[in-house]
Amino acid sequence: MNLLRDPPSVQPVRPAGLRRRALLLLAAAGAWRGARAQAEDEPVVHTLPIAGSQIEVQFAPGFDAPLRDEALRWVRRSAEAVAAYLGRFPVPRAELLLVPIDGAGIGSGVSYGEPDPLVRVRVGRRTDTTRFLDDWVLVHEMVHLAIPGLPRAQRWLHEGMATYVETIARTRAGLVAEPALWGGLAHGLPQGQPRDGDRGLDHTPTWGRTYWGGAMFCLLADVEMRRRSAGRAGLQQALQGLGAAGGNYSVRWPVERVLAVADAAIGQAALTELYALMKDCPRQVDLDALWRDLGVSPDGDGGATLRDDAPLASIRRAIVG
């Protein structure tokens, strides 16, 4: 199945600067100083055991007790979804800093691997159960912990893997309906197609290529792995093998090692081969053909109709589990 088209003309793009953990600490300190007077004014720490690992949940001042209880259920639910997909939580121990913000809903998140695995997420003080159930941010950030630190040029693999696996893991955990999963991917993935000036995934650090281009790479790899193995092994098993070999966010590896170790876990080379095709050269993906083969008919409203008589319908079902 050849879904890659010839590349368009390209122009050079300059990569952005590096993130620093100091920004995380400064942001947290600012939020603590701005906490409302009626909220609790001392940090609170809880340790959650998850699949043999421990998550130290650090509540910055500004959370009341009911919100902390609701947040702890959200953290456990999110961590268990990640552990179920990966066969374990990605790291033996991680810190999770929750910072209060005004309003309702989950705000931005960021993950760090050094000196210790740490995730920071902003949480609205009026967030209710429904908004916690609908959240994808925390699972996305936790998936980052499963991938070794990579050079800036391969940030797309980190963000793309988190974008793709987050959706699959939440669907497997019953938090997202399968039609919504495929409808969401059908809506988002076109933003990852190369545009004028693109020079391949390693050289085009735009938002669309970083997140959705990376997610498209992961879906293509997952489908190809499943196709070669008659549905038995895919990206999930490759990432489980990566974790078993010591690959997680607490170490830094070159991308070639990450992909080779994940490939070796299932006795294939699909990731390495696809990376060679897409890293330096913009490749348009025939998404319409992919959806037809998978039996996905997007409805335009964030959902999709699924057909089980499509050529790759069994692979679609295997991906979701």
Secondary structure, DSSP 8 states (H G I E B T S, - for coil): ---B----------------HHHHHHHHHHHHHT--TTS--S-EEEEEEETTEEEEEEE-TT--HHHHHHHHHHHHHHHHHHHHHHSS-SSSEEEEEEEEESSSSEEEEEEE-SSS-EEEEEEETT--HHHHHH--HHHHHHHHTTS-B--GGGHHHHHHHHHHHHHHHHHHTTSS-HHHHHHHHHHHGGGGS--TT---GGG---HHIIIIIHHHHHHHHHHHHHHHTTTS--HHHHHHHHHHTT-STTSB--HHHHHHHHHHHTT--HHHHHHHHHSSS---B-HHHHHHHHTEEE-SSS-EEE-TTSTTHHHHHHHH-
